[in-house]
C-alpha cells in the first residue's frame, strides 16, 4: 500500500545494532600480554580479544621485545607472568622495568598460585594487581577494567599478606643513599651478634633508666657503657 514504509532488512538491523553496541576504538583499553610461553600468550590474547572493551594491542615474546614495544606503544595495562620461560621469578624484574620505562602502564602479575611471597614480591615490583591462574578469564577481564581505573586488584587473603608485610619491622640497613654497602659481610655478622648480646646483657640502674626511655636503642652510645 502507498505511504507504508518497508521494514528494514536483517542486514540493516545488524549494522544498526553494531553501531549502537560497538565500543569506540579510542576508548578501548590497550593491553599488552606477556605470559610464560608464546602459546599461552596467544591463547590469552584470543580469549580477551572477545571483550569489546579490551584491545589486545601487543604480545611480544622476549623480554627485550616486550620492553621495546612498551616504551614505544605505552599500553594502558600489561599482563605479565611471574614466570618467564624457565625462570620462575624473572617476571618480577620485567615488571619493574615496565614500570620504569612506562609509569602510566599498570601491570597485573599473573601468578601460578597466590602464595604469600609471590604476592608481596609482585606489589613490591610495582604491580597494581595480582591474578591467580586458578581464576576465570571473565574475572581477568574485570581485573583489567578495575586496574585501568586506578584500583588495586587482590583478594582479601592477598591484601592480608600485604598488611602483614607492612607491619613487619624493617631490617637494619648499612648502606649509602645510592645503595653501596658500608660494611662487609663479616662486619654485618659482627654487628648482628653484638646487637643480640646487647639485648640480653645485665644492665646497671642508669642503663635501665636509659632503656626505658623512648629514645633508647641497642646502638645508642650510652647503652654501650
Rosetta constraint file for C-alpha pairs under 8 A:
AtomPair CA 8 CA 12 HARMONIC 5.97 0.50
AtomPair CA 8 CA 13 HARMONIC 6.45 0.50
AtomPair CA 9 CA 13 HARMONIC 6.32 0.50
AtomPair CA 10 CA 14 HARMONIC 6.15 0.50
AtomPair CA 11 CA 15 HARMONIC 6.19 0.50
AtomPair CA 12 CA 16 HARMONIC 6.20 0.50
AtomPair CA 13 CA 17 HARMONIC 6.18 0.50
AtomPair CA 14 CA 18 HARMONIC 6.19 0.50
AtomPair CA 15 CA 19 HARMONIC 6.41 0.50
AtomPair CA 16 CA 20 HARMONIC 6.39 0.50
AtomPair CA 17 CA 21 HARMONIC 5.98 0.50
AtomPair CA 17 CA 22 HARMONIC 7.97 0.50
AtomPair CA 18 CA 22 HARMONIC 5.28 0.50
AtomPair CA 22 CA 52 HARMONIC 7.27 0.50
AtomPair CA 23 CA 27 HARMONIC 7.16 0.50
AtomPair CA 23 CA 28 HARMONIC 6.99 0.50
AtomPair CA 23 CA 52 HARMONIC 5.97 0.50
AtomPair CA 23 CA 53 HARMONIC 6.28 0.50
AtomPair CA 24 CA 28 HARMONIC 6.65 0.50
AtomPair CA 25 CA 55 HARMONIC 7.99 0.50
AtomPair CA 27 CA 53 HARMONIC 7.60 0.50
AtomPair CA 28 CA 52 HARMONIC 7.42 0.50
AtomPair CA 28 CA 53 HARMONIC 4.86 0.50
AtomPair CA 28 CA 54 HARMONIC 5.25 0.50
AtomPair CA 28 CA 55 HARMONIC 5.77 0.50
AtomPair CA 29 CA 53 HARMONIC 6.25 0.50
AtomPair CA 29 CA 54 HARMONIC 4.83 0.50
AtomPair CA 29 CA 55 HARMONIC 5.59 0.50
AtomPair CA 29 CA 76 HARMONIC 6.15 0.50
AtomPair CA 29 CA 77 HARMONIC 7.38 0.50
AtomPair CA 29 CA 145 HARMONIC 7.85 0.50
AtomPair CA 29 CA 148 HARMONIC 7.57 0.50
AtomPair CA 30 CA 54 HARMONIC 6.33 0.50
AtomPair CA 30 CA 55 HARMONIC 4.78 0.50
AtomPair CA 30 CA 56 HARMONIC 6.02 0.50
AtomPair CA 30 CA 57 HARMONIC 5.56 0.50
AtomPair CA 30 CA 75 HARMONIC 5.24 0.50
AtomPair CA 30 CA 76 HARMONIC 5.23 0.50
AtomPair CA 30 CA 77 HARMONIC 6.52 0.50
AtomPair CA 31 CA 54 HARMONIC 6.97 0.50
AtomPair CA 31 CA 55 HARMONIC 6.00 0.50
AtomPair CA 31 CA 56 HARMONIC 4.94 0.50
AtomPair CA 31 CA 57 HARMONIC 5.55 0.50
AtomPair CA 31 CA 58 HARMONIC 6.93 0.50
AtomPair CA 31 CA 75 HARMONIC 5.68 0.50
AtomPair CA 31 CA 76 HARMONIC 6.00 0.50
AtomPair CA 31 CA 77 HARMONIC 4.86 0.50
AtomPair CA 31 CA 78 HARMONIC 5.63 0.50
AtomPair CA 31 CA 79 HARMONIC 7.35 0.50
AtomPair CA 32 CA 56 HARMONIC 6.31 0.50
AtomPair CA 32 CA 57 HARMONIC 5.97 0.50
AtomPair CA 32 CA 58 HARMONIC 4.95 0.50
AtomPair CA 32 CA 59 HARMONIC 5.85 0.50
AtomPair CA 32 CA 70 HARMONIC 7.96 0.50
AtomPair CA 32 CA 75 HARMONIC 6.29 0.50
AtomPair CA 32 CA 77 HARMONIC 6.33 0.50
AtomPair CA 32 CA 78 HARMONIC 4.57 0.50
AtomPair CA 32 CA 79 HARMONIC 6.05 0.50
AtomPair CA 33 CA 41 HARMONIC 6.20 0.50
AtomPair CA 33 CA 44 HARMONIC 7.40 0.50
AtomPair CA 33 CA 45 HARMONIC 6.85 0.50
AtomPair CA 33 CA 56 HARMONIC 7.43 0.50
AtomPair CA 33 CA 58 HARMONIC 6.48 0.50
AtomPair CA 33 CA 59 HARMONIC 4.97 0.50
AtomPair CA 33 CA 60 HARMONIC 7.68 0.50
AtomPair CA 33 CA 78 HARMONIC 6.00 0.50
AtomPair CA 33 CA 79 HARMONIC 4.86 0.50
AtomPair CA 33 CA 80 HARMONIC 6.47 0.50
AtomPair CA 34 CA 41 HARMONIC 5.95 0.50
AtomPair CA 34 CA 59 HARMONIC 6.05 0.50
AtomPair CA 34 CA 60 HARMONIC 6.89 0.50
AtomPair CA 34 CA 61 HARMONIC 6.59 0.50
AtomPair CA 34 CA 66 HARMONIC 7.57 0.50
AtomPair CA 34 CA 78 HARMONIC 7.54 0.50
AtomPair CA 34 CA 79 HARMONIC 5.87 0.50
AtomPair CA 34 CA 80 HARMONIC 4.87 0.50
AtomPair CA 34 CA 81 HARMONIC 6.30 0.50
AtomPair CA 35 CA 40 HARMONIC 5.99 0.50
AtomPair CA 35 CA 41 HARMONIC 4.77 0.50
AtomPair CA 35 CA 44 HARMONIC 7.86 0.50
AtomPair CA 35 CA 79 HARMONIC 7.23 0.50
AtomPair CA 35 CA 80 HARMONIC 5.84 0.50
AtomPair CA 35 CA 81 HARMONIC 4.83 0.50
AtomPair CA 35 CA 83 HARMONIC 7.81 0.50
AtomPair CA 35 CA 84 HARMONIC 7.12 0.50
AtomPair CA 35 CA 110 HARMONIC 7.58 0.50
AtomPair CA 36 CA 40 HARMONIC 6.76 0.50
AtomPair CA 36 CA 41 HARMONIC 7.20 0.50
AtomPair CA 36 CA 81 HARMONIC 5.57 0.50
AtomPair CA 36 CA 82 HARMONIC 7.62 0.50
AtomPair CA 36 CA 83 HARMONIC 5.42 0.50
AtomPair CA 36 CA 84 HARMONIC 4.53 0.50
AtomPair CA 36 CA 85 HARMONIC 5.41 0.50
AtomPair CA 37 CA 41 HARMONIC 6.15 0.50
AtomPair CA 37 CA 61 HARMONIC 7.47 0.50
AtomPair CA 37 CA 84 HARMONIC 7.09 0.50
AtomPair CA 37 CA 85 HARMONIC 6.06 0.50
AtomPair CA 38 CA 42 HARMONIC 6.22 0.50
AtomPair CA 38 CA 61 HARMONIC 5.92 0.50
AtomPair CA 39 CA 43 HARMONIC 6.30 0.50
AtomPair CA 40 CA 44 HARMONIC 6.10 0.50
AtomPair CA 41 CA 45 HARMONIC 6.18 0.50
AtomPair CA 41 CA 59 HARMONIC 6.79 0.50
AtomPair CA 42 CA 46 HARMONIC 6.21 0.50
AtomPair CA 42 CA 59 HARMONIC 7.49 0.50
AtomPair CA 43 CA 47 HARMONIC 6.18 0.50
AtomPair CA 44 CA 48 HARMONIC 6.18 0.50
AtomPair CA 45 CA 49 HARMONIC 5.87 0.50
AtomPair CA 45 CA 56 HARMONIC 6.13 0.50
AtomPair CA 45 CA 59 HARMONIC 7.60 0.50
AtomPair CA 46 CA 50 HARMONIC 7.09 0.50
AtomPair CA 47 CA 137 HARMONIC 7.52 0.50
AtomPair CA 48 CA 54 HARMONIC 7.01 0.50
AtomPair CA 48 CA 56 HARMONIC 7.22 0.50
AtomPair CA 48 CA 137 HARMONIC 7.57 0.50
AtomPair CA 48 CA 141 HARMONIC 6.88 0.50
AtomPair CA 49 CA 54 HARMONIC 6.42 0.50
AtomPair CA 49 CA 55 HARMONIC 6.47 0.50
AtomPair CA 49 CA 56 HARMONIC 5.95 0.50
AtomPair CA 51 CA 141 HARMONIC 7.61 0.50
AtomPair CA 57 CA 75 HARMONIC 7.58 0.50
AtomPair CA 58 CA 69 HARMONIC 7.82 0.50
AtomPair CA 59 CA 66 HARMONIC 7.68 0.50
AtomPair CA 60 CA 65 HARMONIC 5.82 0.50
AtomPair CA 60 CA 66 HARMONIC 5.40 0.50
AtomPair CA 60 CA 69 HARMONIC 7.60 0.50
AtomPair CA 61 CA 65 HARMONIC 6.80 0.50
AtomPair CA 61 CA 66 HARMONIC 6.76 0.50
AtomPair CA 62 CA 66 HARMONIC 6.11 0.50
AtomPair CA 63 CA 67 HARMONIC 6.22 0.50
AtomPair CA 63 CA 94 HARMONIC 7.09 0.50
AtomPair CA 64 CA 68 HARMONIC 6.16 0.50
AtomPair CA 65 CA 69 HARMONIC 5.95 0.50
AtomPair CA 66 CA 70 HARMONIC 6.04 0.50
AtomPair CA 67 CA 71 HARMONIC 6.06 0.50
AtomPair CA 67 CA 97 HARMONIC 7.43 0.50
AtomPair CA 67 CA 98 HARMONIC 6.40 0.50
AtomPair CA 67 CA 101 HARMONIC 7.89 0.50
AtomPair CA 68 CA 72 HARMONIC 6.33 0.50
AtomPair CA 69 CA 73 HARMONIC 5.85 0.50
AtomPair CA 69 CA 74 HARMONIC 7.79 0.50
AtomPair CA 70 CA 74 HARMONIC 5.09 0.50
AtomPair CA 70 CA 75 HARMONIC 6.44 0.50
AtomPair CA 70 CA 98 HARMONIC 7.03 0.50
AtomPair CA 70 CA 101 HARMONIC 7.73 0.50
AtomPair CA 70 CA 102 HARMONIC 6.92 0.50
AtomPair CA 71 CA 101 HARMONIC 6.00 0.50
AtomPair CA 71 CA 102 HARMONIC 6.21 0.50
AtomPair CA 74 CA 102 HARMONIC 6.17 0.50
AtomPair CA 74 CA 104 HARMONIC 7.67 0.50
AtomPair CA 74 CA 105 HARMONIC 6.55 0.50
AtomPair CA 75 CA 105 HARMONIC 5.83 0.50
AtomPair CA 76 CA 104 HARMONIC 6.95 0.50
AtomPair CA 76 CA 105 HARMONIC 4.88 0.50
AtomPair CA 76 CA 106 HARMONIC 6.28 0.50
AtomPair CA 76 CA 148 HARMONIC 6.77 0.50
AtomPair CA 77 CA 105 HARMONIC 5.32 0.50
AtomPair CA 77 CA 106 HARMONIC 4.74 0.50
AtomPair CA 77 CA 107 HARMONIC 5.73 0.50
AtomPair CA 77 CA 108 HARMONIC 7.34 0.50
AtomPair CA 77 CA 144 HARMONIC 7.01 0.50
AtomPair CA 77 CA 147 HARMONIC 7.75 0.50
AtomPair CA 77 CA 148 HARMONIC 6.60 0.50
AtomPair CA 78 CA 105 HARMONIC 6.71 0.50
AtomPair CA 78 CA 106 HARMONIC 6.20 0.50
AtomPair CA 78 CA 107 HARMONIC 4.74 0.50
AtomPair CA 78 CA 108 HARMONIC 6.16 0.50
AtomPair CA 79 CA 107 HARMONIC 6.03 0.50
AtomPair CA 79 CA 108 HARMONIC 5.00 0.50
AtomPair CA 79 CA 109 HARMONIC 6.09 0.50
AtomPair CA 79 CA 110 HARMONIC 6.72 0.50
AtomPair CA 80 CA 91 HARMONIC 6.47 0.50
AtomPair CA 80 CA 94 HARMONIC 7.92 0.50
AtomPair CA 80 CA 95 HARMONIC 7.00 0.50
AtomPair CA 80 CA 107 HARMONIC 6.94 0.50
AtomPair CA 80 CA 108 HARMONIC 6.23 0.50
AtomPair CA 80 CA 109 HARMONIC 5.05 0.50
AtomPair CA 80 CA 110 HARMONIC 5.80 0.50
AtomPair CA 81 CA 91 HARMONIC 5.67 0.50
AtomPair CA 81 CA 109 HARMONIC 5.63 0.50
AtomPair CA 81 CA 110 HARMONIC 4.41 0.50
AtomPair CA 81 CA 111 HARMONIC 6.31 0.50
AtomPair CA 82 CA 88 HARMONIC 6.48 0.50
AtomPair CA 82 CA 89 HARMONIC 5.59 0.50
AtomPair CA 82 CA 90 HARMONIC 6.47 0.50
AtomPair CA 82 CA 91 HARMONIC 3.98 0.50
AtomPair CA 82 CA 92 HARMONIC 5.79 0.50
AtomPair CA 82 CA 109 HARMONIC 6.23 0.50
AtomPair CA 82 CA 110 HARMONIC 6.00 0.50
AtomPair CA 82 CA 111 HARMONIC 5.82 0.50
AtomPair CA 82 CA 112 HARMONIC 7.91 0.50
AtomPair CA 82 CA 122 HARMONIC 7.96 0.50
AtomPair CA 83 CA 87 HARMONIC 5.71 0.50
AtomPair CA 83 CA 88 HARMONIC 4.21 0.50
AtomPair CA 83 CA 89 HARMONIC 5.47 0.50
AtomPair CA 83 CA 90 HARMONIC 6.12 0.50
AtomPair CA 83 CA 91 HARMONIC 5.42 0.50
AtomPair CA 83 CA 111 HARMONIC 7.85 0.50
AtomPair CA 84 CA 88 HARMONIC 6.51 0.50
AtomPair CA 84 CA 89 HARMONIC 7.36 0.50
AtomPair CA 84 CA 90 HARMONIC 5.88 0.50
AtomPair CA 84 CA 91 HARMONIC 5.72 0.50
AtomPair CA 89 CA 93 HARMONIC 7.60 0.50
AtomPair CA 90 CA 94 HARMONIC 6.37 0.50
AtomPair CA 91 CA 95 HARMONIC 6.08 0.50
AtomPair CA 91 CA 109 HARMONIC 8.00 0.50
AtomPair CA 92 CA 96 HARMONIC 6.45 0.50
AtomPair CA 92 CA 121 HARMONIC 7.16 0.50
AtomPair CA 92 CA 122 HARMONIC 6.16 0.50
AtomPair CA 92 CA 125 HARMONIC 5.87 0.50
AtomPair CA 93 CA 97 HARMONIC 6.42 0.50
AtomPair CA 93 CA 125 HARMONIC 7.08 0.50
AtomPair CA 94 CA 98 HARMONIC 6.20 0.50
AtomPair CA 95 CA 99 HARMONIC 6.25 0.50
AtomPair CA 95 CA 107 HARMONIC 6.83 0.50
AtomPair CA 95 CA 109 HARMONIC 7.92 0.50
AtomPair CA 95 CA 125 HARMONIC 6.06 0.50
AtomPair CA 95 CA 126 HARMONIC 6.71 0.50
AtomPair CA 95 CA 127 HARMONIC 6.91 0.50
AtomPair CA 96 CA 100 HARMONIC 6.19 0.50
AtomPair CA 96 CA 125 HARMONIC 5.09 0.50
AtomPair CA 96 CA 126 HARMONIC 6.08 0.50
AtomPair CA 97 CA 101 HARMONIC 6.24 0.50
AtomPair CA 98 CA 102 HARMONIC 5.79 0.50
AtomPair CA 98 CA 103 HARMONIC 7.52 0.50
AtomPair CA 98 CA 105 HARMONIC 7.53 0.50
AtomPair CA 98 CA 107 HARMONIC 7.98 0.50
AtomPair CA 99 CA 103 HARMONIC 4.83 0.50
AtomPair CA 99 CA 104 HARMONIC 7.58 0.50
AtomPair CA 99 CA 105 HARMONIC 6.65 0.50
AtomPair CA 99 CA 106 HARMONIC 7.56 0.50
AtomPair CA 99 CA 107 HARMONIC 7.60 0.50
AtomPair CA 99 CA 126 HARMONIC 6.54 0.50
AtomPair CA 106 CA 127 HARMONIC 6.82 0.50
AtomPair CA 106 CA 128 HARMONIC 6.02 0.50
AtomPair CA 106 CA 147 HARMONIC 6.84 0.50
AtomPair CA 106 CA 148 HARMONIC 6.86 0.50
AtomPair CA 107 CA 126 HARMONIC 7.32 0.50
AtomPair CA 107 CA 127 HARMONIC 4.79 0.50
AtomPair CA 107 CA 128 HARMONIC 5.67 0.50
AtomPair CA 107 CA 129 HARMONIC 6.84 0.50
AtomPair CA 108 CA 127 HARMONIC 5.62 0.50
AtomPair CA 108 CA 128 HARMONIC 5.90 0.50
AtomPair CA 108 CA 129 HARMONIC 4.67 0.50
AtomPair CA 108 CA 130 HARMONIC 5.45 0.50
AtomPair CA 108 CA 131 HARMONIC 6.89 0.50
AtomPair CA 108 CA 144 HARMONIC 7.78 0.50
AtomPair CA 108 CA 147 HARMONIC 7.89 0.50
AtomPair CA 109 CA 122 HARMONIC 6.45 0.50
AtomPair CA 109 CA 127 HARMONIC 6.38 0.50
AtomPair CA 109 CA 129 HARMONIC 6.37 0.50
AtomPair CA 109 CA 130 HARMONIC 4.79 0.50
AtomPair CA 109 CA 131 HARMONIC 6.11 0.50
AtomPair CA 110 CA 130 HARMONIC 6.13 0.50
AtomPair CA 110 CA 131 HARMONIC 5.00 0.50
AtomPair CA 110 CA 132 HARMONIC 5.95 0.50
AtomPair CA 110 CA 133 HARMONIC 6.83 0.50
AtomPair CA 111 CA 118 HARMONIC 7.45 0.50
AtomPair CA 111 CA 130 HARMONIC 6.92 0.50
AtomPair CA 111 CA 131 HARMONIC 5.96 0.50
AtomPair CA 111 CA 132 HARMONIC 4.84 0.50
AtomPair CA 111 CA 133 HARMONIC 6.25 0.50
AtomPair CA 112 CA 132 HARMONIC 5.87 0.50
AtomPair CA 112 CA 133 HARMONIC 5.58 0.50
AtomPair CA 112 CA 134 HARMONIC 7.77 0.50
AtomPair CA 113 CA 132 HARMONIC 5.39 0.50
AtomPair CA 113 CA 133 HARMONIC 6.75 0.50
AtomPair CA 113 CA 134 HARMONIC 7.32 0.50
AtomPair CA 114 CA 118 HARMONIC 6.94 0.50
AtomPair CA 114 CA 119 HARMONIC 6.29 0.50
AtomPair CA 114 CA 131 HARMONIC 7.96 0.50
AtomPair CA 114 CA 132 HARMONIC 5.99 0.50
AtomPair CA 114 CA 158 HARMONIC 7.16 0.50
AtomPair CA 115 CA 119 HARMONIC 6.18 0.50
AtomPair CA 116 CA 120 HARMONIC 6.22 0.50
AtomPair CA 116 CA 158 HARMONIC 7.22 0.50
AtomPair CA 116 CA 161 HARMONIC 5.97 0.50
AtomPair CA 117 CA 121 HARMONIC 6.05 0.50
AtomPair CA 118 CA 122 HARMONIC 6.05 0.50
AtomPair CA 119 CA 123 HARMONIC 6.60 0.50
AtomPair CA 119 CA 130 HARMONIC 6.85 0.50
AtomPair CA 119 CA 158 HARMONIC 6.63 0.50
AtomPair CA 119 CA 161 HARMONIC 7.54 0.50
AtomPair CA 119 CA 162 HARMONIC 7.95 0.50
AtomPair CA 120 CA 124 HARMONIC 6.17 0.50
AtomPair CA 120 CA 161 HARMONIC 6.92 0.50
AtomPair CA 120 CA 162 HARMONIC 6.13 0.50
AtomPair CA 120 CA 165 HARMONIC 7.48 0.50
AtomPair CA 121 CA 125 HARMONIC 6.08 0.50
AtomPair CA 122 CA 126 HARMONIC 6.69 0.50
AtomPair CA 122 CA 127 HARMONIC 5.64 0.50
AtomPair CA 122 CA 130 HARMONIC 7.18 0.50
AtomPair CA 123 CA 127 HARMONIC 4.79 0.50
AtomPair CA 123 CA 128 HARMONIC 6.71 0.50
AtomPair CA 123 CA 129 HARMONIC 7.44 0.50
AtomPair CA 128 CA 147 HARMONIC 6.47 0.50
AtomPair CA 128 CA 151 HARMONIC 7.51 0.50
AtomPair CA 128 CA 152 HARMONIC 5.32 0.50
AtomPair CA 128 CA 153 HARMONIC 6.67 0.50
AtomPair CA 129 CA 143 HARMONIC 7.68 0.50
AtomPair CA 129 CA 147 HARMONIC 6.80 0.50
AtomPair CA 129 CA 152 HARMONIC 5.41 0.50
AtomPair CA 129 CA 153 HARMONIC 4.28 0.50
AtomPair CA 129 CA 154 HARMONIC 5.92 0.50
AtomPair CA 130 CA 153 HARMONIC 6.24 0.50
AtomPair CA 130 CA 154 HARMONIC 5.85 0.50
AtomPair CA 131 CA 135 HARMONIC 7.34 0.50
AtomPair CA 131 CA 140 HARMONIC 7.19 0.50
AtomPair CA 131 CA 143 HARMONIC 7.92 0.50
AtomPair CA 131 CA 153 HARMONIC 7.78 0.50
AtomPair CA 131 CA 154 HARMONIC 7.40 0.50
AtomPair CA 135 CA 139 HARMONIC 6.64 0.50
AtomPair CA 135 CA 140 HARMONIC 7.56 0.50
AtomPair CA 136 CA 140 HARMONIC 6.54 0.50
AtomPair CA 137 CA 141 HARMONIC 6.38 0.50
AtomPair CA 138 CA 142 HARMONIC 6.55 0.50
AtomPair CA 139 CA 143 HARMONIC 6.06 0.50
AtomPair CA 140 CA 144 HARMONIC 6.24 0.50
AtomPair CA 141 CA 145 HARMONIC 6.44 0.50
AtomPair CA 142 CA 146 HARMONIC 6.22 0.50
AtomPair CA 143 CA 147 HARMONIC 6.09 0.50
AtomPair CA 143 CA 153 HARMONIC 6.19 0.50
AtomPair CA 144 CA 148 HARMONIC 6.00 0.50
AtomPair CA 145 CA 149 HARMONIC 6.42 0.50
AtomPair CA 146 CA 150 HARMONIC 6.70 0.50
AtomPair CA 146 CA 151 HARMONIC 5.42 0.50
AtomPair CA 146 CA 152 HARMONIC 7.21 0.50
AtomPair CA 146 CA 153 HARMONIC 7.05 0.50
AtomPair CA 147 CA 151 HARMONIC 4.85 0.50
AtomPair CA 147 CA 152 HARMONIC 5.83 0.50
AtomPair CA 147 CA 153 HARMONIC 6.47 0.50
AtomPair CA 154 CA 158 HARMONIC 5.75 0.50
AtomPair CA 154 CA 159 HARMONIC 6.19 0.50
AtomPair CA 155 CA 159 HARMONIC 6.20 0.50
AtomPair CA 156 CA 160 HARMONIC 6.18 0.50
AtomPair CA 157 CA 161 HARMONIC 6.50 0.50
AtomPair CA 158 CA 162 HARMONIC 6.64 0.50
AtomPair CA 159 CA 163 HARMONIC 6.33 0.50
AtomPair CA 160 CA 164 HARMONIC 6.21 0.50
AtomPair CA 161 CA 165 HARMONIC 6.24 0.50
AtomPair CA 162 CA 166 HARMONIC 6.18 0.50
AtomPair CA 163 CA 167 HARMONIC 6.21 0.50
AtomPair CA 164 CA 168 HARMONIC 6.34 0.50
AtomPair CA 174 CA 181 HARMONIC 6.09 0.50
AtomPair CA 174 CA 182 HARMONIC 5.57 0.50
AtomPair CA 174 CA 183 HARMONIC 6.52 0.50
AtomPair CA 175 CA 179 HARMONIC 5.39 0.50
AtomPair CA 175 CA 180 HARMONIC 5.27 0.50
AtomPair CA 175 CA 181 HARMONIC 4.31 0.50
AtomPair CA 175 CA 182 HARMONIC 5.03 0.50
AtomPair CA 175 CA 183 HARMONIC 7.68 0.50
AtomPair CA 176 CA 180 HARMONIC 5.23 0.50
AtomPair CA 176 CA 181 HARMONIC 6.54 0.50
AtomPair CA 176 CA 182 HARMONIC 6.77 0.50
AtomPair CA 183 CA 187 HARMONIC 5.67 0.50
AtomPair CA 183 CA 188 HARMONIC 6.14 0.50
AtomPair CA 184 CA 188 HARMONIC 6.19 0.50
AtomPair CA 185 CA 189 HARMONIC 6.32 0.50
AtomPair CA 186 CA 190 HARMONIC 6.31 0.50
AtomPair CA 187 CA 191 HARMONIC 6.23 0.50
AtomPair CA 188 CA 192 HARMONIC 6.19 0.50
AtomPair CA 189 CA 193 HARMONIC 6.16 0.50
AtomPair CA 190 CA 194 HARMONIC 6.13 0.50
AtomPair CA 191 CA 195 HARMONIC 6.10 0.50
AtomPair CA 192 CA 196 HARMONIC 6.25 0.50
AtomPair CA 193 CA 197 HARMONIC 6.27 0.50
AtomPair CA 194 CA 198 HARMONIC 5.98 0.50
AtomPair CA 195 CA 199 HARMONIC 6.47 0.50
AtomPair CA 195 CA 218 HARMONIC 6.30 0.50
AtomPair CA 195 CA 219 HARMONIC 7.44 0.50
AtomPair CA 196 CA 200 HARMONIC 6.99 0.50
AtomPair CA 197 CA 201 HARMONIC 6.10 0.50
AtomPair CA 198 CA 218 HARMONIC 6.44 0.50
AtomPair CA 198 CA 224 HARMONIC 7.92 0.50
AtomPair CA 199 CA 218 HARMONIC 6.87 0.50
AtomPair CA 203 CA 207 HARMONIC 5.62 0.50
AtomPair CA 203 CA 208 HARMONIC 6.00 0.50
AtomPair CA 204 CA 208 HARMONIC 6.23 0.50
AtomPair CA 205 CA 209 HARMONIC 6.49 0.50
AtomPair CA 206 CA 210 HARMONIC 6.51 0.50
AtomPair CA 207 CA 211 HARMONIC 6.12 0.50
AtomPair CA 207 CA 222 HARMONIC 7.69 0.50
AtomPair CA 207 CA 223 HARMONIC 6.14 0.50
AtomPair CA 208 CA 212 HARMONIC 6.19 0.50
AtomPair CA 209 CA 213 HARMONIC 6.62 0.50
AtomPair CA 210 CA 216 HARMONIC 6.10 0.50
AtomPair CA 210 CA 222 HARMONIC 7.87 0.50
AtomPair CA 210 CA 223 HARMONIC 7.25 0.50
AtomPair CA 211 CA 216 HARMONIC 5.17 0.50
AtomPair CA 211 CA 217 HARMONIC 7.26 0.50
AtomPair CA 211 CA 223 HARMONIC 7.51 0.50
AtomPair CA 212 CA 216 HARMONIC 7.05 0.50
AtomPair CA 216 CA 220 HARMONIC 6.49 0.50
AtomPair CA 216 CA 223 HARMONIC 7.86 0.50
AtomPair CA 217 CA 223 HARMONIC 7.72 0.50
AtomPair CA 218 CA 223 HARMONIC 6.56 0.50
AtomPair CA 218 CA 224 HARMONIC 7.93 0.50
AtomPair CA 219 CA 223 HARMONIC 7.21 0.50
AtomPair CA 219 CA 224 HARMONIC 7.57 0.50
AtomPair CA 220 CA 224 HARMONIC 6.90 0.50
AtomPair CA 221 CA 225 HARMONIC 7.41 0.50
